[in-house]
Amino acid sequence: MPTVVIYDRLSRLFAEEAPDHRIGACKDYAAQRGWDVIHVATDTNISGASKLEDRPGMREVLSWLPRADYVLAAKLDRYARSVLEFQRLLDAAKATKATIVTADGVVSPENSSLIANVLAAFAEYERDMITARITASKEHFRQRGNHLGGLAPYGYRVSGSINNKRWIIDETAAAVIRDCADRLVNEGGSFTALAHELNDRGVLPPAEHARQREGRKLRGQRWHSTTLRDVLYTPAVRGWAVQATPDTRRSALTNQPVLDSEGMPVSAGPEILDAETWSAVRALVEGKSVGRGAPRNGKSLLLHLAVCSLCDSPMYRQRRAVQGTDYSTYVCRNGVGKRGAHRPNVITARYVEELVTADYLKRFGSFALMRWQEADGSAVLQLGEINGQLDNLAGNLANLPAGGRAAQRVTAQITALEARATELEAEAAHAVGRWVEAGGTISEAWEARGTDGRRSLLSDLGTRVSVEPARPGAPKRFDPERVDVSYAGPAWVRDSSPEEAARLAVEFEEELSNQSAV
């Protein structure tokens, strides 16, 4: 029975549309043809102009191509709105002897090679027209200060007709903004203390406030110091329409006002904070962002790995340096202050990190480093491209004098490409991701990596560092007996199938025994 993979893509422009009916139409078409559906892949909020390898669903399709006779979508534009990307898909399908078809009957097994490229060109032209219209429309409404969609900034809600949406003050949220700004500027308050107070008072954070206003279910989110900082820092509190700064990630710290033709901010609604207060708040934020002297060097080595033995909560690194000496500690928050749930649990950071590092490298330093290789369909794409190169070289070879230097070079290129094609065919046979050797040992990778990379290595081996509180009356020095380091085993063991995991676990224990014997 012929096999088929079904694919559907949903553009951002039509994000409210569900793909179920298109997938249903594809299944009906496959049933009428007597095809066996072996996989269904979907991409949501993905542009038709994006590259094949940038779409999770399309990567699934590519990885299944060697096992499929057909790839089926409801319409041609579900595959791509780019002639180049559609041609790459056709090449990949040709390399695996699969056929691209559509359930609407426009592209069938009988005419696919003739009509597909012509229709793809029209799909690309249609996409360009849609993009141009939407871009022009958004720019028009942005310059008018209209709300373009999504949630209004905290402190506002949206009002007005569909073509003239504006911000109006949400008095409940605006009162929170004004009060927090006043206490920061005039009473010496801090973002952390104010965030704790808002949580204690039961004030909902921005996303929760919007859900409550719309009658939706709450998710239990809380205020954080960064949440409050972003709410007060954004130019939106001045009533200005905002947009992302070019070449930066959209963020309250980087967004900038939309400017009119005279360079003035475009108003989208009434202001919540006046210019003087807002400028003072921003000065406070920018002054605190530098830190307290020493440059920050990333997250701690044992973040999310060190836990308190009393409450099993994560321990956090408190940074402290005196005259160049590092006195940082790992602390359990549940043992801090009068409201602590148990007695204090604090340990010197550099000593516990050195202990864990030495133990880890002694046990696993000689292990081969592994990495996860996702079945992303790249092998199939490369195979299609190489087959095209082979066809071109074969045509060139036929026109060259036999035995000549040029013919010899072309023959050598063909031999190398054929060898690579054989490798890619074997790689394409894997329909799922797998662990493969990354080259070198864990010890070599440890030396080459920084803090984040080393923490990733610890996590891959399932490292857990349980820290006990100091005994009452014990000397105030580092006691290694307080630290219990354990390992769940390599991720490439834990992520395997049960049968494979059992086999690898035995090998893992045997290798550890050999390490101990040495």
Secondary structure, DSSP 8 states (H G I E B T S, - for coil): --EEEEEEEE-GGGTTS-SHHHHHHHHHHHHHHT-EEEEEEEEES--TTS-GGG-HHHHHHHHHGGG-SEEEESSGGGT-S-HHHHHHHHHHHHHTT-EEEETTSSS-TTTHHHHHHHHHHHHHHHHHHHHHHHHHHHHHHHHTT---SS---TTEEEES-TTS-EEEE-HHHHHHHHHHHHHHHHS---HHHHHHHHHHTT---HHHHHHHHTT---------HHHHHHHHHSGGGGTB-EE--TTS---TTT-EE-B-TTS-B-B-S--SS-HHHHHHHHHHHHHHTT-SSS----S-TTTTTEEETTT--BEEEE--EETTEE--EEEEGGGSSTT-SSS--EEEHHHHHHHHHHHHHHHHTTSEEEEEE---SHHHHHHHHHHHHHHHHHHHHHTS-TTSHHHHHHHHHHHHHHHHHHHHHHHHT--S-EEEEEEEEHHHHHHH--HHHHHHHHHHTTEEEEE----TT--SS--GGGEEEEE---HHHHTS-HHHHHHHHHHHHHHHHHHHH-
